[in-house]
C-alpha cells in the first residue's frame, strides 16, 4: 500500500474532501493570453503565458473566487537544471489576484498541497475559501510540480490496468505471492519508463524547488512567500536550504520528518495510522449502538484493531462487491480505511463503510480507496499515485529486498496489526525502478533564512507529530518557529482551529511570528 502524504482532507465538507480532487477537470489555456508577470501591469517578472482557465470544477455556492477570476498559465523551465539552455518542460500554474486594495498587496502566496503527486491546479480552487483572509493581500498561486498532472505528469498503466493493480494483493503470505507482488512492481516500473521515461530522472524534489524559484521570479516577487502542507513542507524546506536568502514568509503545515529514511517513515506512518484508528475507535464507542465495532457498542481500541484486522483477513480470502462491477479487496479496503483517517470529518464515512462491509457491501470503502488512488468518478485515474512513486524513487536511494522486509515485519506488525504489513511491503515500491535515487534524507538546513512557521498536529496519521520538532531542529533553531495543534487529522490550518489560523494569518499578513512552542488546543 502506498499512502501519500497528500492533504486530501482539507476541505470543510466531507463530500468536498472526497470529491474535489476526483471531479476536478483540467486547467487549459485560452487561445488568447498575455505574458504578464505577477502583477496585472506586468511591471515585474514575466515568462508565464497567463490566460483563462478551462474546465475547472464548478464553484460551490458562495465560493469566494469565481471561475472567471482564476488564471492559468505555463512556465517553461529546464528539464535538467544543470543544462539551463537545454530541453524545456512546462510547469502548469494557477492564480487568483488579491482581492484587497492594491496598495496593501504583499505579493504571491505559493501553495503546495502535498503528495508528492498532488495537483495544485485541481486543489487550490476547491480550497480557496479557507484562505479568504490571506487572499485579501496575496495573490493565491499554485502549480502542478514537474511529473504531476499537466506538468508532464507521469503515466504508467491504463485505467483498467490500474484498477487491477490497486486491487491486487499487497501483503504476500508465501513465496509465490511474493514473486507475484514483485512482478507487478517491476511491470509497473517498466511501464513508467516506457510511457514517461524522459521525465523520470528529473522529477525529484530538488528540481521542483528550483522550478519554484523560477516561478518566484516570473511572478515578480523578490522573495517567495509559501504555504506547504504535508510533502509540501519537505519541498518548501528544500527550497529554503537552496535559496535561504529568497524564502520569505513561509508556513510548513503537517511537516515531514526530514531525519528519517524511507523505512523509518513507513514505520512512523504505520504507528500514526494505528494511533488514528484507535482514536477513531474511542470516538466510535461513544456513539453506542451506532458503532459497528465489537458487539455494536464500540469496545475500544483493542477490539477495533481486532475487528478491522479480521475484516481485512476475510477480504484477503474473499473480496466483497463494491461499485461499478468492482470488488472490494483487502488492499483497497486498507487504502480506504487509511484515507478515512486523514480527517475526523471522514470518520462517519469510516463508520458507514465498516457497517456496510459487515453486510458484504464494499461501496463506501471502495469510494474512499478511489480517492486515495486518484480514481475519478468516470473511472479515469489522475497521475497522483504514479507521480508519487516517481518522485519518491527519484529522491530516495533506499532500495529494500524481500529479505529486508521479512526481517522488519515483526517490528511493523507490532506497530500496527492493521497497517503494519502494508507499510512494510510498500518499502519494495522502488525495487526495479529505472532511476537511481539521490539520498536517504533531504537536506533542509536554512541558515540565514527568514523565520519559518512549522505547524504540527498531535493526532496526525500521515506525518506524525514527532517529526515536527525534528523539522524545526533541521531548519535551525534561529529560523524555525514551532506551533502545535492538539487534535486529530492531517493538516492544522484547515482544521477549523481558530488559534492555529490566527497564528498563521498574523505571521503571513503582518510578519509577526508567534512565540516558539505555541500550543493550540481543540
N, C-alpha and C positions, 0 to 999 in steps of 0.2 A: 504494500500500500504506500502510495506517495501522498503525504499530507503536505500541501503547500502551506506557506505561512502567509498566504494572501488574506487580506482583511475582507472576508466575504460577508461579514455580519455588521457592517457599519450603518446600514440603512435603518431608519427609525421604525418602519413597519416590517413585520415578519415576511409578508408577501414580497415586499420590495427587496428585502435581503436576499431572498431566493431567486427572484426573477429579474432583477435589474441587469445582471451580467448576462443572463440567458436570453432575454428578449431584446437586448441592445443590438441595433443594426450597425452598419459601417458608417464611418465618417468620411465622406468623399470631399473633393474639392470642386467647387463650382467652375464652370468654364471660364468665367471672368474672375480675376483675382488681382490683389495688389501685392507689392513687395515691401510693405511697411514693416518696421521693426516693432518693438514692444509698445510704442506709443502711436496713437492714431495718426499723427502727422509725420511719422517716420523719421523724426529728427535724430534718433539714435538706433543703432543696430540695423539689421536687415538680413536678408537671406532666407526668409520664410515666405513661401507663397501662401498668403492668407486668403481665404475665401469662405463662402457659406458652407456650412456643414450639411451633408445629406444623410438621410436615413438614421438620424438619431432617434432613440426611443421617445415615444410621445411623453411630454412632460406631465407629471401628476398635477391634479387640480391644485392651484395655489402655488405651483413651483416658482421659486424666486427668480429663476433665469429662464426666459422664454427661449424656444428653439432658435428663433431668429437672432438672438443675442450671442449665440456661440459662433466662433470662427474656427475653422480647421485649416491646417496647413502642413507643409512638409519641409523639413530642413535637411539638406544634403550634408553628410559628414563622411569622413574617410572610412571605408570598410576596415582598413588597417591603419590605426593612428600612427604607426611607425612609418607609414608611407602616406603622408598627408596629401600628396598630389596624385595619388593613385586612384583606384576604383572607389566610387562613392556608394553609400547606402542612404535611403531616405528615412528619416525619423518623423513619424506622423505625430502631430501636435494638435491640441485644442485649447481654446482660451475664451474667457468672457471678461470684458473690460470692467474695471472697478466701477461701482455704482455711485460712489460719493463724489463730492466736489473734486475737480482735477487737482486743485492746489493741495489737497490732503492726501493724494495718492502716494503710497510708499514705493510701489514697484510691482513686480510679478511675484506670485507665490506659486512655486512649482511643487506639484504633488506626485508622489509615487505611492500607490496603494498596496504594493506588496507582490508576493508570488514566491520566487521570481516567475514571471509569466503573466501577471495581471495587466489588463489593458486599461490605461488611464483614460483613453478616449471613451471607452464604454462606461467607465465607472464615475468619472467626475460629474457629468450632468445629472446622474441619479442621486448623487450625494451633496450637490451644491447647497442644498438647504441647510446642511449642518454648518456651513461656513459663511452664512449670510453676514455675520458681524465682520468677519475678516474681509469679505468681498467689498465692503464699502471703501476700503483703502488699498486693496490689492486686486490686480488682475488675477483671476484664478486660471491656472495653466496646468495641463498635464500632458502625457505623451504615452505612446507605446514604445517601450525600450526596444533596441535592436533585437531581432529574433522573436518579437512578440507582435501578434495581431497584424496591423497594417504596416509595420516596420520590418518587412521581410520575415514575417512570422514563421517559425519552424513548423513544418508539417511533415508527418511521417507516414501514418497509415490513413486509409479512408475511413469514412464514418462507420460502416458496418464492421470493418476490421477492428476499429476502436471499441465498438460495442462488445465484441468477443474478448478483446484484450483486457478491458477493465473488469469483465465478468469472470475471468479465469482465476484459478486457484493461486493465490499469492502466499500461501503458507504450506509449503510442501511437507508431507509427512513421511516420505520414504525416498529412496534413491531415484526411482522412476519419476516421481513428482518433482524432485529437484532438477533432474535433467530437462523435464518439460518446461519448468519455470525459467531456467537459464536460457533454454532455446528461444522462448518468447522474448526475453530481454534482448538477446543477440539479434533476433529478427527485427525487433523494433529499432535497435541502433542502426542496423543495416538500411532500413527503410528511411530513417532520418538522414543518413549520409547520402542516399540516392536522391532524395527529394529536396534536401536543404543543405547539402554538403558545403556549398560556398560560404555560408554564414557561420557554420558551426564553430570554426576556430576563433571567431571574433565576437561571440555573444556574451562574454564574461562581464562581471560587474565592473571591473576597472575600465573597460571600454565604454560601458554605459555611463560611467561617471564622467569620462572625457567628453562624451556626447552632451552631457548636461552642461558642461562649461561652454560648449559651442551654443547651446540654447540660451544660456545666460547672456552671452554677447549678442546673439541675434535678437533677443528681447530688449536689448538696450539697457541692461542693468549692470552697474559696476560690481555689485555683489549679488550672490544668488540667495534669495530667501526661499526656504524649503520646508516642506511638511512631508515626512516619510513615515510610513506605517508598516510594521512587520518587516519583511525583507527590505522595504524601502528605507528602514533605519540603517541597514548594512550599506545600502547604496549611498545614502547620504553621508555616512561616516567615512566611507572610502573616498567620496568627493572631498570631504573636509581634510582628509590626510593628503590628498594630491594637491589641493588648492586651498590651504588654510587661510591665505590672505583674501580669498574671494568668497568664502562662505559667510553669509550674512546672518539673519535671524533664522535659526533652524530648529525644528521640533522633530524628535525621534520618538514616535509613539509605538509601544509594544516592541522594545528593542530585541534584536537578535543578539545572542551571546557571541561576541567576536573571539572568545578564547577557546571555543570548542571546535574539535574536528567533527566530521560528519557522523561518526559513530557516537560521539558524546551528545551531539544534537539530537540524534534519533532516540537515544536512551532518555534524554531530558524530555522529549515530546511524549514518549511512552508514559513517563511519570506524570507529565502535565495533563494529558488526556484522561488518564486514570483518575487523577485528582478531580478533574472537572466532572467525570462520570459520577464519582462518589458525592460531590456537592449537589449534582442533579438529583441523586437518589435521596439525599436528605430532604431536599425540597419536595420531591415527589411523595415521600412518606407523609408529609404534612397535608397532602391532598386526600389522604384516607382512601376510601374505596375507589376513587378515581385513578389511583396509581396502578399501572399494570404490572408492577414488580411484586415478587414474593407471593403472598396469598391474596393479593389485591389491595393490600393496605401499605405497600411500600416495603418495609422490612429492613431498611438501612443499607449502607454502602456494601457490606459483605454479601447480603442477599442479592442486591442489584448486580454486583460483579458476577456472582454465580449464575443468575438468570440470563444475563446478556451473553456470558461465555457459553452457556448451554444452547442458547438460540443460535449463536454463530456455528457451534459444532454441528447442530442439526442441519443448518443450511449448507455446511460443507458436504454433507452426505446427500441432502435432498433440497435443492432450491425450491422456492415457492413463487407463484405467479406475481408479477409486478404490474407493469403497464405496457401498452402497445406491443403485446406479444412477447415481452422480455421477462425473464425470471429474475428474482432477487437471489443472488448468490451470497456466499459468505463474504467474498471480497467487497461486493457492492454494499452489503449491509454494514460492514465495518466502516467503509467510507462514509455512508450516510449517517451513522451514529457519530463519527468524528465531526462531520460537518455541523451537526446539531449542537455540538458542544462549543462552537465558536462564540456563541452568544446566548445569554439567558433568554433572550427574545425567542429563540428557537426551541427552548425546552418543551413547550407544549406540542410542537411537531414531533419531538422525540417520543413523548408520551403517546401521541396518536400512532406513530409508526410502530412502537413496540406492541401496543394493544392490537393493531391490525395484524402484525406478524403472528401473534398468538392464534389468530383465526386464519392463518395461511394466506394473508393478503400483504404483499410487499410493496404496495403502491407508494406510500409516503416515504419509506426508507429509500426506495429507488429514486424518487424525486430529489431527495437530499443528496444521494450519491451523484446524481447527474449534475447538480450544482457544483459539487466538489470537482468533478471531472471536466467541467466546461461543456457539457452537452446541452444544446439549446432545445427549445420545445419542438422544433421541426426535425430533430434527430441529427442535426449538424453539430460537429464539435468545433469550438474555437481552439486557439493554439495553446490554451492555458497549461495543460499538463505536458505537452511536447516541449514548449518553451521552458517550462520549469525544469525539466530534465536536462535540456541543452545547456542552460545557464549553470546549473549545479555541476554538471560534469565538466564544463569548461573551467569552472572556478576551482573545484577541489581535485587534488591529485590522489585522494584516497580511493583505493580500489580494494574490495573485500572478496575473498574467496568463500566458497560454501563452507570450507573448514573454519574460516574465521567466524562465520556467522553461527555455525553449530557451537563453537566454543563460547559464544556470547549469549546464546539463547537462554540459559538459566538466569542470567542477570536481567535480561529483558522481561522474562516471564515473571520474575519476582517484582519487577517494577510495575507490570500491568498484565494480569491474567487475560485481559480483553484485547489490548492493543500490542502487547509485547512481541508476539510472533510476527505480526505485520510490520512493525517498525524494524525489527531485526532483519527480516528478509528484504526489506526495502533498501538496505545498505548495498545490495547487489545491483542496484539500478544502473550504475555506471560501468558494470562489467561488459567488456567488449565495445565500449564507446570509442568512436573513431578519433577523438581528440584527447590529448593528454592534458589533464588539469594542471593548474599553476601552483597551488598552495594548499595547505591544510586549514589555515585560519587566515582571515583577512587582516591587513594592516590598516588600523584606523586611528593611530595616534595623530593628534591635530594641534600640535604645539603652535601657538601664535594665532589660533582661530578665535573669532568672537565666541561669546557664550552660546552654548548649545543646550537646549532643554531636552532631557531624557525622561520619558514618562512610562512607567511600568504599572501593570495591574496584577494584584496578588493571586487571582484565580485564573490567569491566562493559561490556556492549554497549549497553544501553538508556539509561543515564545515565553516560556516560563519565567516568572518574576525573578528568579535567582540570577538571570542574565542581565538585569537592569543595572545593578551595581558594577558588574564586570564591564559593561559598555561605558559607564561613567569613568571607571578607572583606566580603561584602554584609551579613551579620548584624551584624558588628562584631567586631574582634579582642578586645575585652574581654568579649564574650558567647560566642562560639563556640569549641569545643574540637575539634580535628581528630584523627580516628583513621583510619589506613589499613590496610585488609586487603589483603595481597598474595595474589592468587588470581583465579579465574575466576568469571564469573556475576554475576547481578543480585541483590543482597541479601547483606549481610555477616553479620548476626546469625544467620540461619537456615542458614548455610553449613556449620555444624559446627565452625567455627574457635573453639577454646576461648579464645584470647586476646581475641578480639572479644567473645565472650559475657561473659567475666569483666569486661571494661571497662564494658560496658553495664549488666550486673547490679549491679556495685558502685556505679555512678553512680545508677541508678534506686532501688536499695534503701537505700543509705547516704548518698546525696547527694555522694559523693566523685568528682569528675571525674578522669580520668587526665591525665597530663602531655600538654600540647598537642603534636601531631605524633607521637603514639604510633604505632608500626608493628607490625602483627600479621602474621607470615608464615605460610606454608602449614603 
